[in-house]
């Protein structure tokens, strides 16, 4: 079944963009996923194809109009009623790898790309739209974020990656950053590949990789490390409570 994507945007020429090459491009050619950009201006009702207006209460910039967006969203809903609708906005919840896996398991996804000062807030009250962010950064528009989100989903679709297990040990899959990698030559500028990785002892290699993943996460991402530790402690606490019952 094809993973069908719809992108509501003021710049449809940006899609598929980089997703038309490499793994995602081959997957599109094979029919694993499809890309359908929808021009928001096509739903404007005046001769100037107006999609935005000045902010209520004053201020700089322009705001995407709720009435125009609602018509575009309704069009997308009619085409894919079972696809979740996401709006790219820095006010949204930061996306997680767990959420990406959930989205990749859907029949497709519809993404709304913001521009200017963002969206008229009433669109989120009136339509089933999930607000998501790609991180604590500001982009010129939601298109780049949408490309990132789609790439994260597409690579998880069956048949896209060469080996189904390729993504199992990657960063964020188990709450940790991924362990470091090495390859030949063994000696490069006086730096050698860790001996354990050349030992052939798979148990020792697995233990080393887990240790390095934990160390690097603790040092580089203390926020992830705290959540990881909390997740490890919680099941043990639950088990103790059940035994007492």
ZIFENQUI-V556296 format. One record per residue. N is the residue number from 1. PSI is psi in whole degrees, 0 to 359 (NA if undefined). Layout:
n & psi
N & PSI
N & PSI
//
This chain:
n & psi
1 & 136
2 & 132
3 & 108
4 & 125
5 & 137
6 & 135
7 & 115
8 & 118
9 & 158
10 & 356
11 & 69
12 & 339
13 & 350
14 & 356
15 & 141
16 & 349
17 & 228
18 & 345
19 & 358
20 & 2
21 & 174
22 & 215
23 & 314
24 & 321
25 & 316
26 & 321
27 & 324
28 & 317
29 & 327
30 & 358
31 & 14
32 & 326
33 & 159
34 & 157
35 & 120
36 & 91
37 & 140
38 & 122
39 & 118
40 & 326
41 & 340
42 & 345
43 & 4
44 & 154
45 & 355
46 & 169
47 & 340
48 & 358
49 & 50
50 & 132
51 & 355
52 & 168
53 & 172
54 & 152
55 & 135
56 & 133
57 & 356
58 & 172
59 & 171
60 & 160
61 & 186
62 & 158
63 & 134
64 & 132
65 & 136
66 & 322
67 & 320
68 & 316
69 & 320
70 & 319
71 & 318
72 & 318
73 & 318
74 & 322
75 & 315
76 & 321
77 & 321
78 & 325
79 & 323
80 & 78
81 & 339
82 & 3
83 & 133
84 & 148
85 & 125
86 & 141
87 & 128
88 & 115
89 & 139
90 & 347
91 & 356
92 & 174
93 & 131
94 & 132
95 & 150
96 & 162
97 & 327
98 & 318
99 & 323
100 & 318
101 & 322
102 & 317
103 & 320
104 & 338
105 & 353
106 & 167
107 & 347
108 & 187
109 & 147
110 & 130
111 & 132
112 & 127
113 & 119
114 & 160
115 & 173
116 & 228
117 & 358
118 & 208
119 & 149
120 & 120
121 & 335
122 & 338
123 & 328
124 & 338
125 & 331
126 & 340
127 & 154
128 & 81
129 & 131
130 & 124
131 & 124
132 & 153
133 & 148
134 & 8
135 & 176
136 & 61
137 & 161
138 & 126
139 & 167
140 & 335
141 & 174
142 & 354
143 & 315
144 & 319
145 & 321
146 & 320
147 & 318
148 & 313
149 & 316
150 & 319
151 & 318
152 & 323
153 & 314
154 & 320
155 & 341
156 & 352
157 & 143
158 & 130
159 & 354
160 & 306
161 & 148
162 & 316
163 & 134
164 & 335
165 & 2
166 & 327
167 & 4
168 & 323
169 & 15
170 & 166
171 & 138
172 & 347
173 & 326
174 & 24
175 & 2
176 & 160
177 & 153
178 & 151
179 & 159
180 & 155
181 & 156
182 & 158
183 & 174
184 & 149
185 & 156
186 & 321
187 & 118
188 & 116
189 & 38
190 & 2
191 & 128
192 & 156
193 & 136
194 & 136
195 & 324
196 & 328
197 & 346
198 & 5
199 & 334
200 & 359
201 & 102
202 & 328
203 & 315
204 & 322
205 & 315
206 & 319
207 & 318
208 & 316
209 & 319
210 & 318
211 & 316
212 & 322
213 & 317
214 & 317
215 & 313
216 & 323
217 & 317
218 & 320
219 & 321
220 & 328
221 & 74
222 & 334
223 & 317
224 & 320
225 & 320
226 & 316
227 & 321
228 & 315
229 & 317
230 & 319
231 & 327
232 & 325
233 & 323
234 & 312
235 & 322
236 & 319
237 & 318
238 & 319
239 & 319
240 & 320
241 & 320
242 & 322
243 & 322
244 & 326
245 & NA
//
